């Protein structure tokens, strides 16, 4: 059965393989089972001929998501879209079981079959095997319905286009790769090189913005509120703040005949040259992203086709 299933995958030749917790359970289990039963033709599930599919240990670490130990499965030429990973990254839920997630987003749940009775259902009669088949079918199509409902594929494709990273990086890597990829792409067009520096870990904490406590009470007159659109990007664009405009050694200002009108000094006494001297990579990227989002929102407003609207909405969310 394992050999025929692997052959079925190769014949169908899917671009995307999806499921729920397939990366940490289904694929490792199938590979281990095939190895135990010595099914030699099984572990070749990618598109590169004679390249064996293996499960390797991988560790992901980020400040936002913490440390997670996962399995890395190589399926060359095919996208692995594990819906569990998407749920854990994109949504804060009380429980991440397929039952709970499906009930939350779809109003539907899995077939009520405990794993301890699966063998009994298989060895029973036509009716028990029918129940088991429905259980398996729901396990397969509920993740796909979640992908469609939440437009995960569309949103992730647009995010990959905007940031310039491979699709699988969006599930296996953190936020930094999205930023550095855009910097590399823009630096190349500007004829700049980014130095290859060894990262230095630090426990230094940055002080956040000042939060003023509100004066609680009942107000019988209107209260005006002010809100900046894209506050931090606006500051970076206004003052040309970027790695490429940072002056690490003030002595070079005289070397390039730069006067006080050619640079700005931050409250922390960091010096950045103005855009009239050298336009920074980050401000340029931010201007492009903000402009592209405005265009996407304008196109979304005028579009009537549901599929194109979904694509444009995914694009403007990725740009945001």
C-alpha positions as CSV (number, residue, x, y, z in Angstrom):
1,X,0.0,0.0,0.0
2,X,2.9,2.4,0.8
3,X,4.5,1.7,-2.5
4,X,1.3,2.3,-4.4
5,X,0.7,5.5,-2.5
6,X,4.1,6.8,-3.4
7,X,3.5,5.8,-7.0
8,X,0.2,7.7,-6.9
9,X,2.0,10.8,-5.7
10,X,4.5,10.6,-8.6
11,X,1.7,10.0,-11.2
12,X,-0.4,12.9,-9.9
13,X,2.7,15.1,-9.6
14,X,1.1,17.7,-7.3
15,X,2.5,21.2,-6.9
16,X,1.2,21.5,-3.4
17,X,0.9,18.8,-0.6
18,X,-1.1,19.9,2.3
19,X,-2.5,18.4,5.5
20,X,-2.6,19.0,9.3
21,X,0.7,18.4,11.1
22,X,2.1,16.5,8.1
23,X,5.6,17.8,8.6
24,X,6.0,16.6,12.2
25,X,3.8,13.5,12.1
26,X,2.5,12.1,8.8
27,X,5.6,12.3,6.6
28,X,8.0,11.1,9.4
29,X,5.7,8.3,10.3
30,X,5.3,7.2,6.6
31,X,9.0,7.3,6.0
32,X,9.8,5.3,9.2
33,X,7.1,2.8,8.4
34,X,8.4,2.3,4.8
35,X,12.0,1.9,6.2
36,X,10.8,-0.7,8.7
37,X,8.9,-2.7,6.0
38,X,11.8,-2.2,3.6
39,X,9.7,-0.6,0.9
40,X,12.6,0.6,-1.1
41,X,10.7,2.6,-3.7
42,X,8.7,4.7,-1.2
43,X,11.0,7.5,-0.1
44,X,11.2,9.2,-3.5
45,X,8.3,11.7,-3.3
46,X,9.9,14.8,-4.9
47,X,10.3,15.8,-8.5
48,X,14.1,15.2,-8.7
49,X,14.6,11.6,-9.8
50,X,16.5,9.3,-7.5
51,X,16.7,11.9,-4.8
52,X,15.6,10.3,-1.5
53,X,13.1,12.0,0.7
54,X,14.3,12.1,4.3
55,X,13.1,13.6,7.6
56,X,15.7,15.6,9.5
57,X,15.5,17.4,12.8
58,X,15.2,21.2,12.6
59,X,15.0,23.9,15.2
60,X,13.2,27.3,14.6
61,X,13.8,30.2,17.0
62,X,12.4,33.7,17.0
63,X,11.4,36.3,19.6
64,X,7.8,36.3,18.4
65,X,7.2,32.5,18.2
66,X,9.9,31.2,20.6
67,X,11.9,27.9,20.1
68,X,10.2,25.1,18.2
69,X,11.6,21.7,17.2
70,X,10.3,20.5,13.9
71,X,11.0,17.9,11.2
72,X,12.4,19.1,7.8
73,X,11.2,17.0,4.9
74,X,12.7,17.5,1.5
75,X,10.2,17.3,-1.3
76,X,12.0,19.0,-4.2
77,X,9.7,20.7,-6.6
78,X,6.6,20.5,-4.3
79,X,5.3,23.0,-1.7
80,X,4.6,21.6,1.7
81,X,1.8,23.6,3.3
82,X,1.2,22.4,6.8
83,X,-2.0,24.0,8.0
84,X,-1.0,23.5,11.6
85,X,2.1,25.7,11.2
86,X,0.0,28.4,9.5
87,X,-2.5,28.4,12.3
88,X,0.2,28.7,15.0
89,X,1.9,31.5,13.1
90,X,-1.2,33.6,12.1
91,X,-3.9,33.0,14.7
92,X,-4.0,33.1,18.5
93,X,-6.4,30.2,19.5
94,X,-7.0,28.3,22.7
95,X,-6.4,25.0,21.0
96,X,-4.7,24.1,17.7
97,X,-6.2,20.6,17.2
98,X,-7.8,20.1,13.8
99,X,-11.2,19.7,15.6
100,X,-10.9,23.0,17.4
101,X,-9.6,25.0,14.4
102,X,-12.2,23.6,12.1
103,X,-15.0,24.3,14.6
104,X,-13.7,27.9,15.0
105,X,-13.3,28.8,11.3
106,X,-15.7,26.4,9.5
107,X,-18.3,25.5,12.1
108,X,-17.6,21.8,11.3
109,X,-15.6,19.1,13.1
110,X,-13.9,15.8,12.4
111,X,-15.7,12.5,12.5
112,X,-15.8,11.3,16.1
113,X,-13.4,8.3,15.9
114,X,-10.8,7.6,18.6
115,X,-7.5,6.3,17.4
116,X,-7.8,3.3,19.6
117,X,-10.7,1.8,17.6
118,X,-9.3,2.4,14.1
119,X,-8.1,-1.2,13.8
120,X,-11.5,-2.5,15.0
121,X,-13.3,-0.4,12.4
122,X,-11.0,-1.6,9.6
123,X,-11.5,-5.3,10.6
124,X,-15.2,-4.9,11.0
125,X,-17.9,-4.8,8.3
126,X,-18.8,-2.5,5.4
127,X,-20.5,0.0,7.7
128,X,-17.6,0.3,10.1
129,X,-15.1,0.7,7.2
130,X,-17.4,3.3,5.7
131,X,-17.2,5.3,9.0
132,X,-13.4,5.0,8.9
133,X,-13.3,6.1,5.3
134,X,-15.4,9.2,6.2
135,X,-13.0,9.9,9.1
136,X,-10.0,9.7,6.7
137,X,-11.7,11.9,4.1
138,X,-12.5,14.6,6.6
139,X,-9.0,14.6,7.9
140,X,-7.9,15.2,4.3
141,X,-10.4,17.8,3.1
142,X,-10.8,19.9,6.3
143,X,-7.2,21.3,6.0
144,X,-7.9,22.1,2.3
145,X,-11.1,23.9,3.3
146,X,-9.2,25.9,5.9
147,X,-6.7,26.9,3.2
148,X,-9.5,28.1,0.9
149,X,-11.5,29.8,3.7
150,X,-8.5,31.8,5.0
151,X,-7.0,32.3,1.5
152,X,-3.7,31.0,2.8
153,X,-2.1,30.1,-0.5
154,X,-3.0,33.4,-2.1
155,X,-1.8,35.4,0.8
156,X,1.5,33.5,1.1
157,X,2.2,33.7,-2.6
158,X,1.7,37.5,-2.5
159,X,3.9,37.7,0.6
160,X,6.6,35.7,-1.2
161,X,6.4,38.0,-4.2
162,X,6.6,41.2,-2.1
163,X,9.4,40.1,0.1
164,X,11.4,38.1,-2.5
165,X,11.7,34.9,-0.4
166,X,10.8,31.3,-1.4
167,X,7.3,30.2,-0.3
168,X,8.6,27.6,2.2
169,X,10.7,30.3,4.0
170,X,7.4,31.9,5.1
171,X,6.6,28.8,7.2
172,X,10.1,27.8,8.2
173,X,11.9,31.1,8.8
174,X,11.2,34.3,10.9
175,X,10.7,37.9,10.0
176,X,14.3,38.9,9.5
177,X,14.7,37.0,6.3
178,X,11.9,39.0,4.7
179,X,13.6,42.3,5.5
180,X,17.1,41.2,4.5
181,X,15.9,39.7,1.2
182,X,14.3,43.0,0.2
183,X,17.6,44.8,1.2
184,X,19.6,42.4,-1.0
185,X,17.2,42.9,-3.9
186,X,17.2,46.7,-3.7
187,X,21.0,46.8,-3.1
188,X,21.6,44.9,-6.3
189,X,19.5,47.4,-8.3
190,X,21.4,50.3,-6.7
191,X,24.8,48.7,-7.4
192,X,25.6,48.3,-3.6
193,X,27.1,45.4,-1.7
194,X,26.0,44.3,1.7
195,X,28.9,43.1,3.9
196,X,28.9,39.6,5.2
197,X,29.3,40.2,8.9
198,X,29.3,37.7,11.8
199,X,26.1,38.2,13.9
200,X,26.8,39.2,17.5
201,X,24.2,38.1,20.0
202,X,23.2,40.7,22.6
203,X,20.7,40.9,25.5
204,X,20.4,44.7,25.1
205,X,16.8,45.9,25.4
206,X,15.5,48.8,23.5
207,X,13.2,51.3,25.2
208,X,9.8,51.6,23.6
209,X,7.7,54.6,22.9
210,X,6.3,56.7,25.8
211,X,2.8,55.6,26.8
212,X,0.9,58.3,28.7
213,X,-1.8,57.1,31.1
214,X,-5.3,58.4,30.2
215,X,-7.2,60.6,32.5
216,X,-10.2,58.4,33.2
217,X,-13.6,59.8,33.5
218,X,-16.7,61.0,31.6
219,X,-16.2,63.7,29.0
220,X,-19.2,65.6,27.7
221,X,-17.2,67.3,24.9
222,X,-15.7,65.5,21.8
223,X,-12.2,64.2,22.3
224,X,-10.0,64.5,19.2
225,X,-7.6,61.7,18.5
226,X,-4.5,61.8,16.2
227,X,-3.1,58.7,14.5
228,X,-0.2,58.5,12.1
229,X,-0.4,56.4,9.0
230,X,2.6,54.0,9.1
231,X,4.3,55.9,12.0
232,X,7.7,54.2,12.1
233,X,8.1,53.9,8.3
234,X,7.1,57.6,8.0
235,X,9.9,58.5,10.5
236,X,12.4,56.4,8.6
237,X,11.5,58.0,5.3
238,X,11.3,61.5,6.7
239,X,14.8,61.3,8.2
240,X,16.4,58.9,5.7
241,X,17.2,56.4,8.4
242,X,18.9,53.3,7.0
243,X,22.0,51.1,7.4
244,X,23.3,52.6,4.1
245,X,23.1,56.2,5.4
246,X,24.4,55.6,8.9
247,X,27.7,57.4,9.7
248,X,29.6,55.1,12.0
249,X,32.6,57.5,12.4
250,X,31.9,61.2,12.5
251,X,35.4,62.0,11.3
252,X,34.5,61.0,7.8
253,X,32.1,63.9,7.5
254,X,35.0,66.3,6.9
255,X,36.6,63.8,4.5
256,X,33.5,64.1,2.2
257,X,33.0,67.8,2.9
258,X,29.6,67.2,4.5
259,X,28.2,70.2,6.4
260,X,25.4,70.2,9.1
261,X,22.9,70.7,6.2
262,X,23.9,67.3,4.8
263,X,23.0,65.1,7.7
264,X,20.7,64.7,10.7
265,X,21.6,63.7,14.3
266,X,19.2,61.5,16.2
267,X,18.3,61.9,19.9
268,X,20.9,59.1,20.6
269,X,23.5,61.1,18.7
270,X,23.6,58.7,15.8
271,X,24.3,60.4,12.4
272,X,22.5,59.8,9.2
273,X,23.1,61.6,5.9
274,X,20.1,63.2,4.3
275,X,18.4,61.9,1.1
276,X,19.9,64.8,-0.8
277,X,23.3,63.3,-0.2
278,X,22.5,59.6,-0.4
279,X,19.0,58.1,-0.5
280,X,18.8,55.1,1.9
281,X,17.8,51.6,0.8
282,X,15.2,51.2,3.6
283,X,13.3,54.5,2.8
284,X,13.3,53.6,-0.9
285,X,11.9,50.1,-0.1
286,X,9.2,51.6,2.2
287,X,8.2,54.2,-0.4
288,X,7.8,51.4,-2.9
289,X,5.8,49.2,-0.5
290,X,3.4,52.0,0.5
291,X,2.9,53.1,-3.1
292,X,2.3,49.6,-4.2
293,X,-0.3,49.0,-1.4
294,X,-2.2,52.2,-2.4
295,X,-2.3,50.9,-6.0
296,X,-3.5,47.5,-4.9
297,X,-6.2,49.0,-2.7
298,X,-7.4,51.2,-5.6
299,X,-7.5,48.2,-7.9
300,X,-9.3,46.2,-5.2
301,X,-12.0,48.9,-5.0
302,X,-12.6,48.8,-8.8
303,X,-12.4,45.0,-9.2
304,X,-15.6,42.9,-9.4
305,X,-14.2,39.4,-10.1
306,X,-14.2,37.5,-6.7
307,X,-11.0,35.6,-7.4
308,X,-9.1,38.8,-8.5
309,X,-10.4,40.6,-5.5
310,X,-9.0,37.8,-3.3
311,X,-5.6,38.1,-5.0
312,X,-5.6,41.9,-4.6
313,X,-6.7,41.7,-1.0
314,X,-3.9,39.2,-0.3
315,X,-1.4,41.5,-2.1
316,X,-2.4,44.6,-0.1
317,X,-2.2,42.6,3.2
318,X,1.3,41.4,2.3
319,X,2.4,44.9,1.4
320,X,1.0,46.1,4.7
